[in-house]
Amino acid sequence: MRERRLARRLTQLYGGLVLYGASSALLVRSGLGLEPWNVLHQGLAEHTGLSMGVVLTILGAAVLLLWIPLRQRPGLGTVSNVLVIGAAMDATLTVAPDAHGWTPRIAMTAAGIVLNGAATGLYIAARFGPGPRDGLMTGLNQRTGLSVRLVRTAVEITVVVTGFALGGTVGPGTLLYAVSIGPLAQVFLRAFAVPPAPEVSTVAATGRPGRAILPR
C-alpha cells in the first residue's frame, strides 16, 4: 500500500512537472502572452542567447539560493522543479510550431492555461515540496509579515515589468492566465489529491476477530 502510494506521488510529481513545462511552451508558441515568470525568462533568453528552458533552470537555482536567508527547506519537488520544467519546455519548443491565425493562437493559449492548471494540481498534490518561486513567496511572507497575496502580487508585477522591458511577451494570454490559474489549480488540486496514509493501529485486538481494529 505504501509503495503504491509513493509510486502515485512520484508519478504525479514528475508527470506534473513535465506537463508544466510543455504547457508553458504552448503559451510561448501561441504568441498571445506568457505567465508572469516566463515573461522574464523569455526576456532574459532574448538577451543572453540561451534557451528559455536553460534560463528558467538557472534562475530557478538562483531563486533557490534566496531560500537560505529566508530559512526555507527544499524538498524533492523543489529540486525536481528546477531540473525538470526547463528541460520539458525546451523539448516541447523544439517540436511545437508557432501558431498562425487567431483561432489556432486562441486555442493554443486556452490549452496551455488549462494544462498548466492541471500540471500545478498534479505536482502540488504530490506533496514533495513547493517550487523555488512559490517558496520564495511564502518565505517572504513569513519574514516580512505581509500577506502571501500581497507578496505574490508584488513579485509577479516586478518580474512581468522587468521581463517586458527585456522583450518578453505580454498580452491577453498573460491576463487570462492571471485570473484563471488560481481557480483551475484549485479544481485540479482536489481532483489529484493523494489520500492520506492509512493509520496503523498499535492496539492489540481482543475478543472475537470480527471486533478487531482495522486501519482506516
C-alpha positions, 0 to 999 in steps of 0.5 A: 500500500505504501509503495503504491502510494509513493509510486502515485506521488512520484508519478504525479510529481514528475508527470506534473512537472513535465506537463508544466513545462510543455504547457508553458511552451504552448503559451510561448508558441501561441504568441498571445502572452506568457505567465508572469515568470516566463515573461522574464525568462523569455526576456532574459533568453532574448538577451543572453542567447540561451534557451528559455528552458536553460534560463528558467533552470538557472534562475530557478537555482538562483531563486533557490539560493534566496531560500537560505536567508529566508530559512526555507527547506527544499524538498524533492519537488523543489529540486525536481522543479528546477531540473525538470520544467526547463528541460520539458519546455525546451523539448516541447519548443523544439517540436511545437510550431508557432501558431498562425491565425487567431483561432489556432493562437486562441486555442493554443493559449486556452490549452496551455492555461488549462494544462498548466492548471492541471500540471500545478494540481498534479505536482502540488498534490504530490506533496514533495515540496513547493517550487523555488518561486512559490517558496520564495513567496511564502518565505517572504511572507513569513519574514516580512509579515505581509500577506502571501497575496500581497507578496505574490502580487508584488513579485509577479508585477516586478518580474512581468515589468522587468521581463517586458522591458527585456522583450518578453511577451505580454498580452491577453494570454498573460491576463487570462492566465492571471485570473484563471490559474488560481481557480483551475489549480484549485479544481485540479488540486482536489481532483489529484489529491493523494489520500492520506496514509492509512493509520496503523493501529498499535492496539492489540485486538481482543475478543472475537476477530470480527471486533478487531481494529482495522486501519482506516 
